[in-house]
């Protein structure tokens, strides 16, 4: 019985991680920093799920979280560069 509960919790974390990763892509358009936090939580959930009960859902959440983190960090860096160049042109 304890094994079944552990398995269910692992699947719940996988679903939560996948949901957070997908929604983070939509949130990234408006607030990339909030999306960054969502993707970090999604990554943590999917890693925990993969350790407890590896399955395709957890792997998909893990892959989407990593791709999302790379894209959001790149987006934030590009925006900071553009903002700093814009500020130097004004001065």
N, C-alpha and C positions, 0 to 999 in steps of 0.2 A: 504494500500500500504506500509506503514512504517513497518507493521508487517512482510510482505513478505520479505522486504529487510533485516530485522533483522534475519529472519530465514535463508536466503541465506548466510549471513555472518557467522552464526553459523555453517552451514554445510561446508563452506569453511575452517573454522578453524579446524573442525574435520578431514577433508581430509588432511590438511596441517600437523596436529598433527600426524596422522597415517603414512603419508609419511616420516616425520622426524623420527618417532620411528623405522620404518622398515629400513630406510637407516642408522640409527645410529648403528644397529646391524652389518652391513657390515663395517662401518667405524671403529668400536671398535677394529677390528683386527689390524689395522694399527696405529691409533691414538686414544687411549682411552679417552684422555682429550677432544678432539674435539667431540667425541661421547657423553661425559658427558654434554657438553653445548647443543648439539642437543637434547638430551633427556630432559633437563630442559625446553627448549623452547617448545618441544612437549608436555610436561606435562602442561605447562601454557596454550597452545592453546587448549588442550583437556578439561581442567577445565573450561575455558571461554565458550567453545562450549557446554559443559554439563549444564552450568548455563543458557545459552540462549535458547537452543533447544536440550534437551537430546534425543539421539538416539543411535542405536547400533554402529555406526561408531565412535562416540565420546567415547563410553565406551571401544571399542577395543583399541583406541589410548591411553586412560588413563591406561588401564591394561598393554599394551606393554611398555608404558613409565615407569611405576613403576617397572615392571620386569627388564627392561633394566637398570634403575638406580641402582637397587640392584646388578645386575651382573657386571656392569662396575665399581662400587665402590669397590666391592669385588675383581675384577681383579686388580685394581690399588693398593689396599692394599697388595694383595699377591705379586705383582711385587715389591713394595717398600720393603717388608720384604725380598724377595729374593735378591734384590740389596744390601740391608744393610748387610745381612749375607755374601754375596760374597765379599763385601768390607772389612769386618772384617777378613775374611779368608786370604786375600791378605796381610794384615798388619801383 
